[in-house]
Amino acid sequence: MRIVRLVERATGSAVRQLIVILASMRGDHRISLRTVLALRRLALGPNALFPPSIPRDGSSVGDRALSQMLRGAELGVWALGPRSLDRILELVDRVRPKVILEFGSGYSTLAFALAISRGDVPNRRVISLEQDEAHGETTQRMLRDHGLEEFATVVVAPLVEATVEGRLSTTYGDSEELRSAVGADSPELIIVDGPAADAGGRFATIPVAHQFTASALFVLDDALRDSELAAAAAWERLPYVEIHGVEPVEKGLLFGALRPS
């Protein structure tokens, strides 16, 4: 059994390194989902491409003000890693979305609220769906402590089972509070870092987001994990989804867009 695990680890590491090399040859540092899925078949064992989680201190993020806020916070295990957070914040700065819809709350909510608090665009905000009430309260308290509560709304929505796009899925429960929080402004950027559920739990996030917007960019964290790769492959078959590619930073970021079908 030990030899089998060593072989699985070796093949996974080798294929992951190949993905990194291929991505580094492109200007956007992304490779296609189809290439990742094809290379995945060369690696043995479950979650073969998913790297070990390495905890990092929040002070290692690139934004100076955010690094002060997150000093002492653990990133990269349950929360987004610092390099992944930096990449998404670059996207936020470039796109300047009025509304960010986030699946899964936490330190990332604080980061996005800080990012959209800058500038003179009125009513910019983050709407964060959270499955756990206690964790949602922690996120809200963190926002208040840093004076950012006006830029983010945390909506607690416990998980339910529902049929979404013909698939039985674990998803956030339908919430009038969410509909009220979104209001008339369609989300322009969607961040998928939840829910914490059985394999395949993140599939429903993009169809749920599509209820509120016909056109938006999205980013999926943990994109090198088998369940997220399967979700992305299923998204690609939906008429309103475009997959732009996978960047093998930390646990993997997948980029895509919702488009009118």
Secondary structure, 3 states (H helix, E strand, C coil): CHHHHHHHHHHHHHHHHHHHHHHHCCCCCCECHHHHHHHHCCCCCCCCCCCCCCCEEHHHCCCHHHHHHCCCCEECCCCCCHHHHHHHHHHHHHHCCCEEEEECCCHHHHHHHHHHHCCCCCCCEEEEEECCHHHHHHHHHHHHHCCCHHHEEEEECCEEEEEECCEEEEEECCCHHHHHHHCCCCCCEEEECCCCCCCCCCCCHHHHHHCCCCCEEEEEECCCCHHHHHHHHHHHCCCCEEEEEEECCCCCEEEEEECCC
